[in-house]
Amino acid sequence: MVYTSTDNNFARDAAEGLVLIDFWAPWCGPCQIMWPILEDLAKDMGTKVKIMKHNVDNEPQIPSAFNIRSIPTMILFQDGKPVEKIVGVNQSSELKKLIEKYQ
């Protein structure tokens, strides 16, 4: 399952375990390509990682805090700390390898 991240729930949701947050916008074509990839990744990874999407237009505070300038940008958090940042469209297999480095 892919969850929704907001400026209000971000700190709580990224605080524990592995959390991959995709910063996106509805008008962004590459962001739309990432949607099914992240859905598949969420199914494959199960409870090993929490996958969230954060709309940069509706919720600009957190993207600004992490200096998000291009979308899609994904940040992998481990126990609330950013450990990896990926920009652009990535395949599920690449994201899986990245996540597995931190398990």
Backbone hydrogen bonds, N-H to C=O, Kabsch-Sander energy under -0.5 kcal/mol:
donor,donor_aa,acceptor,acceptor_aa,energy
3,Y,1,M,-0.5
3,Y,51,I,-3.0
5,S,3,Y,-0.5
5,S,53,K,-3.0
10,F,6,T,-1.5
13,D,9,N,-2.7
14,A,10,F,-2.5
15,A,12,R,-0.7
19,V,77,F,-2.4
20,L,50,K,-2.7
21,I,19,V,-0.6
21,I,75,I,-2.7
22,D,20,L,-0.5
22,D,52,M,-3.0
23,F,21,I,-0.6
23,F,73,T,-3.5
24,W,22,D,-0.6
24,W,54,H,-2.2
28,C,25,A,-1.5
29,G,27,W,-0.7
32,Q,28,C,-1.6
33,I,29,G,-1.6
34,M,30,P,-1.5
35,W,31,C,-1.1
37,I,33,I,-0.8
38,L,34,M,-2.8
39,E,35,W,-2.0
40,D,36,P,-2.4
41,L,37,I,-2.3
42,A,38,L,-2.5
43,K,39,E,-1.8
44,D,40,D,-2.6
45,M,41,L,-2.8
46,G,42,A,-1.5
48,K,45,M,-2.2
49,V,46,G,-0.6
50,K,18,L,-2.5
51,I,1,M,-0.6
51,I,49,V,-0.5
52,M,20,L,-3.0
53,K,3,Y,-2.3
54,H,22,D,-3.4
55,N,5,S,-0.5
55,N,53,K,-0.5
56,V,24,W,-3.1
56,V,54,H,-0.6
59,E,55,N,-2.1
64,S,60,P,-1.9
65,A,61,Q,-2.0
66,F,62,I,-1.8
67,N,64,S,-1.5
68,I,63,P,-2.7
69,R,67,N,-0.6
73,T,23,F,-1.5
74,M,86,I,-3.4
75,I,21,I,-2.3
76,L,84,E,-2.4
77,F,19,V,-3.3
77,F,75,I,-0.6
78,Q,81,K,-2.8
79,D,17,G,-2.6
80,G,14,A,-1.5
81,K,78,Q,-1.6
83,V,76,L,-3.4
84,E,76,L,-1.3
86,I,74,M,-3.1
88,G,72,P,-3.4
95,L,91,Q,-2.0
96,K,92,S,-2.6
97,K,93,S,-1.9
98,L,94,E,-1.9
99,I,95,L,-2.5
100,E,96,K,-2.6
101,K,97,K,-1.0
101,K,98,L,-0.6
102,Y,99,I,-1.8
103,Q,100,E,-1.1
